[in-house]
Amino acid sequence: EKKIDIAFVCPTLYCTLTKSLPMSPLVKLRLNGRDYYRSVLVVRDDSKIRRTAELLGKTLVYGRYNCPGSGLLPRIMLRRVGLTNDKFFEVVKLGNDESALLAVMARMFDVTGVPEMAARAFIGKGLRVIRYSEAIPQYLFTARAGLGFALIDRIKAAMLDLNQAPNRKKIIGSLEKGVDGFSLALDSDYDIVRVLSESLKRRGNGAVFRPGEHTLVVEPLYYDADIFGRLKPLLTNLRLKTGWNYHLRIPGSIAAFIELAKHGRGDLFLREAGLAVSPGKPPLEDLGTLALLPPKLNIGLIITNSNSGVKELTDLRGRKIGIASRLSEGGYKAQTRWLRQHGMPPAANLKILGTCERVLMSVYRGEVAAGYVTLDTLRRLRDDIVARRIVILGRTPPLSDWRLSASKTVPDFVKNKVKKILTGQ
């Protein structure tokens, strides 16, 4: 109803508002010199819990659950190792971060997740951190786009000028303890929040497209936040060199990705080189390759649990094998070729788990006898698990880099810019 011109909102609310309202971000908070923040998973100092994977079956307490630092980010850290609320013995939401921290100290619960700043006063004084989250941008001021570019720019300039004001701490510091200034806020800063939020409620193809937006659709072989982190330089380059802000979209499955690519639902599509996409009408245009994974880590693995009883390849016969998808190169096809070369038939008893992280955690927990992942997956999750429990049975040759394609609706000038980005020009 156009009753509010400027609002101060948390990152998740901002992303929700932009789905239906034209918003223009102004500035984000800077606390103690930083315009971003992390969350932490915290246990008692004397707890035997050392890694995230060890939280299975424990008790969990949330603080301000509706705030990203106490709800979204802790849930993402837990989901990364396959832990949803139903995997805990008990889950309670208290609505206050300090209450959650005190409840863990009082041995009422095993773990809580809160913003790093909220936990700081308790660390080393009864509590300790077992995991840090991805960083997300701070709370922000945003304006109704209907105010017009000229007025919005003047408001931004006035707020940023406060950073130089002699009495800025008195003016800005009243917002929240530790606030010492503002930084310019861009809509693209909050794409990480969109990716994480959508990953928690993903259904069907999982890709939520907003009218008129430009999208980079990615094969969902890996954990969402890690995909975003590795593609952020590309997304930044695309914005700077094309003038268009590309939003990352990660479908709910590899099959869903193929359907989106086949029908050209999106602008750019990134996939494993070995992932076949049936030609659409019109077909996608190949633009080049991108090293999504470091070359030394882009290797397929066959892994097992040290307690599985699997000692050599022949022990895999008839056993349940976890894979990301039959369509995936690094999560199935490369390992199957390697097994054939070593005289082993393709595994018949397969459990399709969707991502390499889920495969690794299923092997780790003994839910499957073995699994197919990439070396990169094992390296990224090594601090979340007891690494010696994972035994490598086989390694494939290095895998090919991923391929980037464009739908026919993408203008030639954009495709040419993308090709130059991929070749380092």
N, C-alpha and C positions, 0 to 999 in steps of 0.2 A: 504493500500500500504506500510505499515511498515515505514512511514516517521516520525512518532512521537514515541519516546521512553517513555517519561514521560509527564503527563498532570496534570494540576490543575483544578479540576472540582467540580461542585455543586453535592449534593447527587442525585438529579433526573437525571442529565446527566450521572453520573456514572452508575446508575441502567439501563438506556437506553443502554449505551454502552455494558454492560455485556451481553445483550441479543444476541448480534451478534459478539462480539469480545472477545477473551481471555485476560482478564485484571487481574492484581495483585495489590490490594490496598497496598499502602505504609504507609503513615501516614495521620492523620487528624489534622486540626488546633485545637489549644487550645486557647480560648479567655477568658481572665480574669480568668484563671484556669479551664475553663470548655471546654470539647470537644463535647458538644452537645448544642442545643439551642431550644428555643420555639418561637412561634408567639403569638400575642395577637390581640383580637378584641377591638377596641378603639372607644369611643364616647366622646362627649363634657362633661365637668364637669356638666353643667346645663341640660343635656339631661334627659328626663324622662325614657329613656331606661335603664333597670337594668339587663335584662336577654337576652340570645341569642334568645329565642323564640319570643321576642317582636320586632325583626327586620323584621318580615313579612310586606311587603308593604313599607318598608323604602328605602332610597337611599344608595347605596354602591359604594365606590371608591377603586380600587386596585392601589397599587404602582407598584413595579417591578414584574409584574404578572408571568413572566416566571421563577422567582426564587422561590424555595420551601417555603421560609419564608413569601413571599408576595402573593403567588398564591396557591400552594398545601395545606399548613396548614390552611390558612383562609377558603378555600373551604371545607376542611374536618370538621372544627368546625361548619360551617353553615349546611353542609349536615347532620350532626349528629342529628339536630333537623328538618330535612326535608326542609331546605332552599337551593334551587338552584338559579342560577341567574334570572330565570324567575319569582321567587317569590318576587323580589324586584321591586319597582316602577321605579328605574333607576339604571343602572350599568355602570360605566366608568372605563377605564384602563388608568392611567396617565403615567406609566412607571418609576416612581420615588417615593420612599417611603416618603421622606420629603414633596414632593408636595402633596401626598395623605393625610398626617397628617395635613398639613396646610389647605387643602381644607375642612377637617372636622372642624377644628378650626374656619374657616371663614363661617361656616354654609351652605356651598355649598352641603355637603353630611352628612348623619347621622352617618356613620360608615366606618371604614377601618380596614384592617388586615395587619399587618407588623411584622417583627421580633421584639422580645422584646427589643433588644439593640437599634434598630432604634427609638422605641417609648419612650425610657427611659427619654430623655431630655424634653419630652412634658407632661409626667405624673405629675399631680398635678399643672400643669401650663396651664390649659385650657382643658386637656384631661384626661380621666380615662379608666381603663381596665375593661371590663365586662367578658372576658373569656381568659383563657390561653390554648394553644394547647398541644398536646402530644409533648414530646421532641424527636428530631431527631439528628443524628450525624452531626458534622460539615463538611464543605467542606474538600476535601482530595486531596492528590497527589496519582496518580495511574500510574502503569507502564505497558508497553506491556509485556504480559506473555512470548513472544518469547525471551526476554532478558536472560532468564534462572534463575533458583532458586538461584544459587550462587551470581550472580551479583545483583539480586533484594534484597537479604538479606544484601549485603554490602551497598546498597543504603539506605535501611531502617535504618541500624545501624548508618550510617553517619548522617542521618537526625535527628535521636533520640539523637545522641551525641551533637547536637546543643543546646539541653536543658541545657547542663552543660557549654556551652561556656560563658566566661566572657562578651563578647559583643553580646550575643544572641538577645537582644532586638533590636540592630541596624541591625542585619542580618535578623531576623524573623519578627520583627515589621513592616518592610516595606511592608509586604504582605497585611496587613489590620490593621486598628486602633484597639488596644486591644489584638492583637496576642502576646502571651507570651511563646509559645512552641508548641510541637507536641506530639501526642499520637499515639500509634500503631493502625493502621486501619485494621479491619477484614471485609471480605465480608459480614459476617453475621450481622455486625453492621447495615447494610443498608437494612436489610429485612423489617424493619418497613416502610421504604420509598417505597419499592416495593409493600407492602400490601396496603398502602394508595393510591399510584398512580393507581394500578390496580382497586381499588374500585371505582374510579371516571370514568373509561372508560369501566366498566364491561359490557359485552354482552354475551348472550348465557350461556354457563356453567361458564364463567368468570374466569376459571383457566388456566393461561398461563404456560405451562410446557416447560422448557428448556431441550434440549437433555442431557441425562446422569445425571440430577440432582435428588436428593433424596427429596421427598415431604411428608409433613403432610397435608392431605386434611381435612378440618373442615366443619361441618354442619353450614351453615350461618344463625344462628338464631339471632345473635347479631351484633352490630357495629364492624367493622373490627379491629379498633385500640384497642378496649377493649379486643377482642379475642386474639390479638397478645400479649398485655401486660400480660395477664394471662397465656399464653403458653410460654412466653420467658424462664422461668426457665426450662421447659421441653425441649425446643429446645436447650438450652445451655447444659443441661445434656446429650442429645442425641449426641451432637457434641463431648463432652469430653469423653464419655464412649464408643461410637462406632467408633469415628474417622471420621464420615460422617457429613457433614453440611446439615441439613434438612431445606428446605424452606417451609414456610406456604403458602398454597393455599386455597382460600375461594371461592367456586363456586358462581354463580349468584342467585341460588335458592336451596331450599332443594331438589326439584325434580332433579336438575342437580347433586347435591351431590350424590344422590342415584344411578344415572346412572354411575357416575365415580366409585363409590364403587362396583357396580355390575360388571363392566368390569375390575376392578383392575387397573384403570388409576391413579396410585399414589402408594406410599409405605405404609404409615400409614393413617388410617382413624379414625377421632374422631367424635362421634355423641351422641345424647341423647340416654339413655338406651331404651326408648320406641319407637325409630325410627326404623321401620322395613326396612331392606335392603334385597332385594331378592337375594338368593344365586347366585353367579356368577359362571363362569367356568374358573378357579377353585374358590371356595368360599373363603371369607376372614377368617382369623384365629383370634379369640378373644384373646387379650393379658391381659385384665384387665380393671379396672375402674380408672377414674381420676376425682377429684373434680374441675370441671371448675369454678363453682360458690361456694362462701362461703355457708356452709350448712344452716345457718340461713336465707340466702337470696334466696335459691333454692326452692322457693314456688310459685305456680301458683296463679295469681290474676285475678279477674274479676273487671274491673274498669269502671267508668263513669265520665263524666264532671258534676260538681256541677250545671251547668245550663242546663243539658240535659232533665230534667223533670223525669229522672229515679230515683226513691226513694227506690224501692225494686225489688227483682228478678222478680216478675210477670210483672213489667213494661217493661221487656225486650222482651216480646212476640211481634213478628212482626217487631221489631226494627233492624236497621242495626248494625251488630257486626263486629269489626275489629279483624282479626287474622293474625298471621304470616304465617301459612300453616295448612291445614288439617292433614298433616303428622307429625306435631310437637307435642311432649309431653307437654312441658312447654308453648307452644303457642296455644294449642287447646285441645288436648286429655284429659289432666288432669282436665281442667275446665269443659269439657263436662261430664266427669264422676261425678264430684262434683255436677253439676246441676241435673243430674239424681237422685243422692242420696237425693237431696232436692226437688224432685217432679217436676222438670222442664225438658221439652223435649229439645233435642239438638237444638241450634239456626239454623234457616233455611236461614235467610237473612245475608249472610256472605260476607265480603270484605277482600280478601286476600292481605296482604300488604308486606309480605316478611320477615321483622324482627320485633322483639319486640319494638325496638325504634320507628319504623314507626307507629306501632299500638298505642303506647303511645301518639305520637304527633297528630295522627288523632283524638284520643279521646279528647285531650287537645284543639284542634281547632274546635271541634264540627262537624267534618266531618263524624263521626260515633257516634252512641248513647252509645256504650260501647266497651270494648276491652279486649282481653285476653293477659296478659303479665306475667312476673315473678317479684317478689319483688325486685330482683337485678336490673332490668331495671329501676324501679321507683327510687331506691336509687341513681343510677348513673346519672340520668338526673335531679335530684331534684334542682340543682343549675341553670339549664337552663330554668326552668319553675316556675310559681307560684304554688307551691306544693298543696296549699289548694283547687285548682280548681279540683284536682283529688280525687274522692271518691271511696273507696274500697267497693265493694258489696259482695265479697266472697274470701276466701283463701282456697287453696287446702292443703292436707297433704304434707309434704316435698317430693320433687321429688328425684328420684334416681340419682346417679352420672353418668357422661357420660362414654361411653365405647370406648376403643381404640382397633383397629383391624389392622391386617397387611395383605397385599396381599401375595400370595404364592411365589412371586419373591424375597421377603425379606429373606436374609440368616438366618439360625437358630441362629447364634451367635448374630445377631442384635436383633432378637425377644427375646432371653434370656436376653440380656442387658436391653431391654425395660421393660420386666416383672419385673426385679429387681428394675428398677427406680420407677415403679408404686407401688411396695410394700415397697419402702423406704430402700432397701438393698444397 
